[in-house]
Amino acid sequence: MKLKLAEIAEMCGGQLLSGDGSALVAGFVTDSRTARPGTMFVPIRGENVDGHDYMAKAFAAGAAASFTDHPVEAPGPLVLVDDCRAALQRVGGACRERFHIPIVGITGSVGKTTAKEMIAQALTAAHRVYKTRGNANSQVGVPITMCGLEPEHTAAVIEMGVSMPGEMARIAKVVKPTCGVITTIGVSHLEFMGSRENILAEKAHIADYLPEGAPLFVCGDNDLLPGLHSDQYRVVSFGLSEGCQWRAENIAEAGDSLTFTCLAPDGRSQTIALPVAGGHNVRNALAALAVADYLGQSLEETARALAAYEPPAMRQQVKEAGGVTVIDDSYNASPDSMRAALDLLAARPEAGRKIAVLAGMRELGGYERAGHRETGAYAKEKAVELLAVGELGGLMAQGYGPGAVWVKDNAEAAAWLQRELRPGDAVLVKGSRGMKTEEIVAALLKKA
């Protein structure tokens, strides 16, 4: 959405310090290195870095304007605000208010991005869908996303992530979803949240601005989510458990695909075929079917749309490298998603070795040591081999016990795999974002 600079100042309660108020802004960036002509720079103050120090670089890269929280000389138009992050959120919220379309908000400890992609794909049967790009689900990423809505869009699917208390309420105020989805409540961000109950309370704020009576779709297989209730919204469950309102049966996996029968709350049923493996994707598909049904699509329409689903980058993408199957799940990791990925690896049809290449998981707080050891023990339970990477990987190796291989970094992991792998083997690569395990995948593909 293109906005005049004067509009932006009005939206956020700021003051145009310099520049032409009729100048157009076509997007917002917080990194001066991504500034382009037509973008507006948002200098964020962090613990170690002040974005204002990079304002000149943003203008040099072509930025059309910049926010600032104090008067400053700059080689381009400025909008003075009290807080640049808050100003961006106000602009994002104002852009959202211009649209009267279904907006699906998605959160959860794990699986947000995959669920977002699958729900967005499902809705293409009847809508021109706008969705969060990549993983832009933060206090900054969400308002930037909302500013990208265009008149052509007839539905939006917005990923909403949090890592600290209080964040979801601020994000929900920007998005104001018309229905919500919570994928699961796990142990991600325990370092800051303290407990799973606190995580649930924080995630539940996604419903703060739901219209009265709107649905909040939750995974009924989770031990905490079915207990949610409110007079403002209605809870609708999906999952594999008997008590779920949207349920799956007759689940069958074959290579890189799976089929199941979707059972709707009113007794309707529909055979669903997905071009991805992994039982956890059944839950994602059920969420997509439930949301699409709420928005008026038939089960048949949604089934056809889901058949064309493609997994997002670095999220259980199956690749081939010299006769070896590589499952690239390197985008991020938590104990819950590690178990799901190990289940997927163990069920692979390849006749050779099944090797899990696992690096550390971050933000687990006091659960860090136990979480890594338990993940290693689960790999042993699933009868897959373990190549553990880095210091935290060493804890997984301890949990696995005899037979685990430990290496200090990604380069050593890639070298070990290049020596040991044979055609017919299957390899899973996974770790938290900061571990950059995609380097291992890249090395395997380059070698092949």
N, C-alpha and C positions, 0 to 999 in steps of 0.2 A: 504494500500500500504506500503510495507516495503522499507525503505530508508537507505542507508549507512550514517553514521554520517558525512563523508566528503562531500557527496551529499548535505546534509542539510546545512552545512556551506557555500557551494558554492551557493545554491539557495537563501540564505538570505544575502549574502555578509558578512558573519561572519568569525570568525577565530577559528579554532580548538585549544583550549588552552591545552587540555589534553585528553588522551584516544586514542583508536584505531579508525582511520577513517573508517575502514571496518566494524565496529560494526553496527548491524542492529537495526533500530527503527521501531516499528510497530504501533505507535500511539502517540498522544500528550495529556497531561493533564495539567490543571492549578491548580488543587487541590491536594495537596500532599497526601491526604487521599485516592485518587483514583489511585495513582501511582501503577504500576504493572511491573513485569519484561518485558522488551521490550518497555516500554513507555518512552517518553522524557518529562521532566518537563519544563513548561513554567512559570517562576516566574513573575507575573504581579504586577506592582506598582499601588496601589490604593490610595484613599485619606487617609484611615485609616490603611491599611495593605500593607506590602511589601512582595511579594511572595518569595523574596530571603531569608527571615527569615525562610522559611519552606523547603529550599533546602535539608538540611540534612535529614529531615523526608521523603522526596520523595525518596532519595537514600536508606534510611533504608527500605522503602517499596518495593524496587527492581527496581527503575527507572534505565534505561540504560544510561541516559545522562540528561543534563540540559542546557538550555540557561542561560546566565548571561549578565547583561549590565555593569559589572565592574569586573576586575580581583579579584578572590576570591579563597580561598582554599576550596576544596570540595572532598568528598570521591568517586568521579566518574568523568566520562568525561564531559567536559564543552565546549560550543560553545559561544564565546564572540561576542555580537552584540551591536548595538547602542541602540536599543529599543526592548524588548522581544515581545511585542504585534505586532509591525510592522514586526519583523522577522518572526513570525508565519504566518502573512498574506502573506508575500512574498513566504514562503514555500507552503502555500495553493494555491496561484496563480500559482506557478510553477508546482504543481501536476495537477492542472486543465488543464494546457496547454498540457499535455501529452495525453489528451483524445479528440477525435473528434466525440462526440456523442451529441444527443439533450440534452440540459440542460435547464430545466424550472425553472425560478426564480419566487418566490412568495412573495409578500408583501401585506400590507394593515393594517388598524387600528385594525380590528377584523377579525377573521375567517381564519387567515393564516394557522394554523396547520390543521384545518379540511379540508381546500381546498387542502393543500399539501397531506394529506392522501388520499383524494378522487381522485386527479389527478394521484397520484402514483398508486392507485388501478386500475384506468381506463387504464393506460399504460401497465399493466401486460398482457393485451391481446396480445401484440406484442413484449414486451421488458422484459429484466432482469433489473428491476428498482432499482436504488440506491436512497435513500431518507434521508433527515435530520432525525436524531433520536431525538425523543422527541421535545424539544423546543430549540435546540442548534442553534439559529438564530442570534447570536450577532457577534460583531467584532472578538470575540475569537471563538465562537462556529462554525461560518461559515468556517473559514480556517481549523479548525480541521476536520470538515465534509468533506471538499474537499480532505483532505489527506487520506480519507478512500476509495476513488474510487479504483476499481479493474478492471483488463482487462475484466472480465466477464460481467461487466455492459454495457448495450446498451442504457440506458437513465438514467437521474438523475433529481430528483425533489428537489429543494433546497429552504428552507424557509429563508427569509431575513428580519430580524426585526431591527428597529431603535427606539431610544428614544431621541436622541440628534441630533442637526444639524450637518451635515457633515459625519455622519456614513454611509449612504447608498452609497455614492460615493466610500468609501473605500471598502465596502463589494462587490459592483458590480465589482470592479476591480479584486477581487479574483475570483468571480463566472463566470463572463462573460457569462451570460445566452444566449441561442440561441433564446428564446422567454420569455416573462414575463407576469405575472398576478398581477393585483392589485385588491384585494377583495372589499375594500371600503375605504373611507376617513371619519373618525369619529373624536372623541374628545380625544382619547387615547394620552397620553404624552403631553397634552396641557401645563402642568407645564413647560416643557422645550422648546416646539415648539412655543408657543404663540398664534397660530391661526390655523384653519383648512387649510387655504390657504398655510401656511408655511409647514404643514404636507404634503399636496399635492406636493409641490415643492420638499420636501425631498424624498418622496416615488418615485417620477418620475425619480429620479437618477438611479433607477433599470434598466432603458433603456440606460444608458450611453455607455454600451459596446455591445448593441444588434447589430447583423449584419444588414447591410443596407437593409431596406425593411422588416425586421422581424416583427412579430406581437407583440403588447402589448395588452393583453386581459384585459379589464376593466369592472367593473360592471356599466352598463348603467342606473341602478336605482338610483345610487348615484348622488347628485346634482352637484358635482364638476368634477367627472371623465370624463364625456362625452366631456368636454371642452378641454381635452388634444389633442395636435396635434404636429407633428414633421415632418420634411423632412427626418429624419433618419429612423424612424420606422412608422408602420401603426397601428392605434388604431382600435381594434375589440371589440365591446361591447356585453355583455351577460346580461340577466336579464329578468324581467317580464314586463317591460314597452314596449309600442307599438313600439318605435323606435329602440329597441335593435336588433342587427344582429342575435344573437343566443337567441331564446326566448322559453318560455314554456307556454303551455295552457293546459286546462283540468286537472288542478292539483287536486288531491284527496288524502286525508289522511285517514288512517284506522289504529288506534292503533299505533303501532311502525313502520309503513311503509307508504310510499307514492308513488303515480304514477303520471306521467305527460307525455305530448307529447312534445318532443323536435322539434323545428322548426329551421332548418339550414338556412343560408343566401341564399342558392341556391334553396330553396323550398323543399328539402328533409325533411322527418319527421321520428321520431322513438319513440315508446313508451318506457318509462324508468320506471323501478321499483326499488326503493331504500328501503333497510331494516332499515330505520331510519325515524323519523318524523321531522316535522319542515319545514315551507316554505322556510327558509333561506338555507336549504340544496338543494333546487331546484337550487338556484344560483350556489352553489358549483358544482353541477352536470353539469350545463350548461358550467361552466368554464372547467371542465374536458372533456366534449364532444368536446368543441371548440379546446382545446389543442391537444387532440388525433386525431381529424380530420386533424389539421395542420400537424401532424406527420405521416399521411397516414393511420390511422386506419379507418375502416368502422364504421358507427353508430351502426350497429348490434354487431360488436365485442366489442365496448365500452359498450354497454348496458349490455351484458352478464357479463363483468368484474365488472361493477358497482353493479350488483345484489348481489355480494359477499362482498360488502363494510362492514367494521366494524368500528364504531367510536373509536377514540383514548381514552385512559384512562382519566377519569375526565372531559370529554367533552360530555355532554348530554347522558351519559351512563344510560340506564334504568335498575334498579335493583329491586329485590323484597325482602322485609323485613317483615315477619309475616303478609302477606296479604296487606301490604302497598307498593305502587309503589314509588320508590325513583329515582329521576332524578339527577344523579351526574354530575353537571356542575361546579365543584368546582375548576377547574384549574386556571381560571382567570376571570376578569370581567371589563366591561366598560359600559357606558350608552347604547350604541348600542346593545351590546351582552346581556345586562340585558333585554332589550325590546324583543329581539328575544326569549330568554328563557321564559319570561313571556307569550308570545304568545303561545309557545309550551305547557306550563302548562295549560293555559286556555282552550286549545283545547283537552286536555286529555279526554278519554272516561270514566274514573273511576266515579262511582256514588257518592263517598264520598266527603270529603272536599278537596279542592285544596289549599295547603299552600306553599307560597314562603318563603324560609329561606334565607335571603339576608344579606351579610356583605358588608363592605366598598369597594370602588373603589379608587385606588391610581393614582397619577400623573395627576390629573385633574386641578391643578393650581387654577386660579381664578374661574373656573367653578365648583369647588368641592361642595360647598353648594347647588347651584342650581341643579347640576347634580344628587345629591342624593335625593333632594326633588322631582325632576321631576320623578325619578325612582319610588319612593314611590307612587306618584300620578298615575303613569301608572299602577302599581299593583292594585290600587283601581279601575281604569278604566276597567281593565280586569276582575274584580270581583273575584279576588283570595284573600285569607287571607295572611297577612304579619306577619312573625316573623323576626324582624329586630335585627341584632347582632352588638354589639360594638358601639363605639362613633359615627362613620359615619353612622351606621345603624340607630341611633337616628334621623338623618336628614331625612332618608327615612320614618321613622315612622311619622315625622311631616308632610311630604308630603302626606302620606296616610290618616292621620286624624284619627277620632274615629274608634276603632276596631283593630288598629295595636297593636301588642305585641312587647315589647322591652326587650332584655336581654343583659347583659354586655359582655358575652363571649361565646365561642363555647360549653363549658361544660354546661352552663345554657341552651343554645339552645337545646342540646341533651336531657337534663333532661326534659325540657318542652315537647319536642316531644314524648319522651317515656311515659309521663303521658297522653298526649292528643290524640295521634294517634289511629285510629281504622282501622280494615281491610276495604279496599275499598277506603281509602284516597290516595291522590297523593301529593308528596312533592318534591319541587325543591330546591336544595342547591347550592348556587352560591356566589362567592366573589372574590376579587383580590387575587393573588397568596400568598401575604404576610399574608392574613387573615386565611389561613390554614383551610378552611371550610371542607376539606376532613375529618377532625377529627369528624365532625358531622355525616358524612356518615358512617364512620367506627364504631361509637358508635351505630348507628341504626342497622347496619348489625350484629354487635356483640350481641346486645340485642335480635335480632330476632333468 
